Amino acid sequence: MAAKKLNLDNFLPYRLSIASNALSSRIAAEYENRFGLKIPEWRLMAVLGEGQPKTQRELVEATRMDKVTVNRAAKALADRHLIGRQAHEVDGRSHHLDLTETGRSLYDSIVPAALASEAQLESNISASERATLMAILAKLTAAAEDYG
């Protein structure tokens, strides 16, 4: 029996990667040009903008980026005075990171652009398709993390 052939255009990991790369490239160019931020830096700002200060370990978990990427992004943001570091009350080796006033102001100007980008993307699908897509992505993400 002949071996089954792979049709790359119908190969789910490939299609997910292509979609992700297309969206990331578009967003990366916009955020770099308009706000001077790389994607990892924006991800940290987005998580910190949600509320409470976080340690770098918590940011690794929240953003699903590796600790080297989080460390570099945090350093770049701190160098631009967009985030501040406060000593951890228990662990002397750790710090809490939070947006500074300048960082909060930048975050507040990015959010409308991010939401507009999301709305433009979502205009291509119905609300029920979006809900289905989000559920499928959650399942696939969990399955991929279980491989590990």
C-alpha positions in Angstrom: 0.0 0.0 0.0 1.3 3.4 -0.9 2.2 5.8 1.9 -0.4 8.5 2.5 0.7 11.9 1.1 0.7 15.1 2.9 -1.3 18.0 1.5 0.3 21.0 3.0 -2.6 23.4 2.3 -4.8 21.0 4.4 -2.3 20.3 7.1 -3.7 21.9 10.2 -0.4 22.8 12.0 0.7 24.5 8.7 -2.5 26.5 8.3 -2.4 27.6 12.0 1.2 28.7 11.5 0.4 30.6 8.3 -2.6 32.4 9.9 -0.5 33.2 13.0 2.4 34.5 11.0 0.2 36.7 8.8 -1.5 38.3 11.8 1.7 38.7 13.8 3.5 40.3 10.9 0.7 42.8 10.4 0.5 43.6 14.1 4.3 43.7 14.6 4.7 46.3 11.8 1.9 48.5 13.1 3.0 48.4 16.7 6.7 49.0 15.8 5.8 51.9 13.4 3.2 53.6 15.6 4.4 52.9 19.1 8.0 51.7 18.9 7.1 48.4 20.5 8.0 44.8 19.5 5.4 42.1 20.0 6.9 40.7 23.2 7.0 44.2 24.7 3.4 44.8 23.8 2.4 41.4 25.3 4.0 42.4 28.6 2.3 45.8 28.5 -1.0 44.2 27.7 -0.8 41.8 30.7 0.4 44.5 33.1 -2.3 46.8 31.7 -5.0 44.4 32.9 -4.3 45.2 36.5 -2.0 44.0 39.2 1.9 44.1 39.1 3.4 40.8 38.1 6.8 39.1 38.6 8.7 38.0 35.5 7.7 34.4 36.3 4.1 35.4 36.3 4.6 37.2 33.0 6.2 34.1 31.5 3.1 32.1 32.4 0.6 34.8 31.3 2.2 35.5 28.0 3.4 32.0 27.2 6.8 33.4 26.2 10.1 32.0 27.4 11.9 33.7 30.3 14.7 35.1 28.1 12.2 36.8 25.8 10.3 38.1 28.8 13.5 39.3 30.4 14.6 41.2 27.3 11.2 42.7 26.8 11.0 43.8 30.4 14.5 45.4 30.1 13.6 47.2 27.0 10.4 48.6 28.6 12.2 49.5 31.8 14.9 51.3 29.7 12.1 53.4 28.1 10.6 54.0 31.6 7.4 52.2 30.5 7.5 49.8 33.4 8.9 50.0 36.9 10.4 47.3 39.1 9.6 47.0 42.8 11.4 44.5 45.1 9.3 41.4 45.9 8.2 41.5 49.5 9.2 37.8 50.2 11.7 36.8 47.4 14.7 39.1 47.3 15.7 37.8 43.9 12.4 38.7 42.3 10.7 42.0 41.4 7.1 43.1 40.7 6.8 44.8 37.4 4.1 47.4 36.7 3.3 50.1 34.2 4.7 53.5 35.0 2.5 56.6 34.3 4.3 56.9 30.9 3.6 53.2 30.3 0.0 53.5 31.3 -0.4 56.4 28.9 1.1 54.5 26.0 -1.0 51.4 26.9 -4.2 53.6 26.9 -3.3 54.9 23.4 -2.6 51.4 22.0 -5.7 49.7 23.3 -8.1 51.4 20.9 -5.8 50.5 18.0 -5.6 46.9 19.2 -9.4 46.7 19.6 -9.9 48.3 16.1 -7.6 45.7 14.6 -9.5 42.9 16.3 -12.8 44.3 15.1 -11.5 44.5 11.6 -10.4 40.9 11.7 -13.6 39.8 13.3 -15.7 41.5 10.6 -14.8 38.5 8.5 -16.6 36.0 10.7 -19.9 35.8 12.6 -20.2 35.9 16.4 -20.9 32.2 16.5 -17.9 31.4 14.3 -15.7 33.5 16.6 -17.0 31.6 19.6 -16.4 28.3 17.9 -12.9 29.4 16.8 -12.0 30.4 20.3 -13.2 27.1 21.7 -11.3 25.1 19.0 -8.1 27.2 19.7 -8.4 26.5 23.4 -8.7 22.8 22.7 -5.8 22.8 20.3 -3.6 24.8 22.7 -4.3 22.4 25.5 -3.6 19.4 23.3 -0.3 21.0 22.1 0.7 21.8 25.7 0.0 18.2 26.7 2.5 16.9 24.1 5.3 18.4 26.1 
